[in-house]
Amino acid sequence: MKLTVPAALVLLSLSACGNTPAIVSDFNGDSVKVVTNSMETTEYQRSVAGPEAQRICQTRGKKAEYASTRTNSQTYESEHLYLCM
């Protein structure tokens, strides 16, 4: 029992260390949707989604502008919509 609790705490803390990447789910030239893990903080989600959207919009010579976020509590995903302007 003495070893079980510290081992469980170590495993729990290690599982929280890995930040998840942003994934582009849709791009049509005028907008891009980026999916992030909704279990991450809002600040972290924005910090990874914004640069990814900017990278995609730059392929068309445009700049990414944040439009909205939709969160699905069933899949723990947040979908961020950026307009390419």
N, C-alpha and C positions, 0 to 999 in steps of 0.2 A: 504494500500500500504506500509506503514511503517513497518508492521509486515511481509509482504509477502517476501520481499527481504532477510531479515536475516534468515527467516525460510527456504527459498530455499537454501541459502548458507550452513546452518547447515546440511541439508539433502544431499547436494552434497558432502560436506567434509566427512560425515559419510560413504557414499557409496564408497569412495576411501580408507577407512581404512582397509577393509578386503582383505588380500592377499589370492590368490587362491592356492590350493595345486597342487602338481604334480601328474599326473595320469599315471600309467603304461598301455600302450595300446597294447603292444606286447612283448613277450619274447619267444625265441626259444632255449635258452641254450647258444648260441654264441653271441647274441646281445639282447639289450632291447631298446624299444622305449618309451620315456616318453613325455607326452603331458602337455604343460603349456599354460596359457593365454597370448597371444601376446600383450595384453594391459599393462601387467606388464613390468617393466624395464628388460633389458637383464641381468643385474647383478642378479636381483631377480630370473629370470627364471633359470639361471645357478645354483644359490645357492640352489634351491629346487629340480631341476632335477638331479643334480650330486649325492647327497646323496641317492636319491630314486633308481637310477640306481645301485649305489654301493650296496645297501641293497639287491636288486634282484640278482645281479651277485654273491654275497657272498653265496647265497643258493647253488651254484655249486662250491664253493671254488675258485672263480675267482675274478679279480679286474676289475672295470668298467673303460674304456678309452673312452673319448669323440671322436666322429667321425664327426658328422654334425648336422645341424639344418635346417629344412624345415618349412617355415611359410605359412599358408593359410590365406590370407587377407579376405576371405569370411566368415570364421568361427571364426576368431580372435584366432587361435590356432597355437602354435609352437610345432613341433614334433622334439625332440632331440634324435638322435641315438647314443647309446653307445655300444661299443664292449666289450664283456666279455673275458678277456685274463688271 
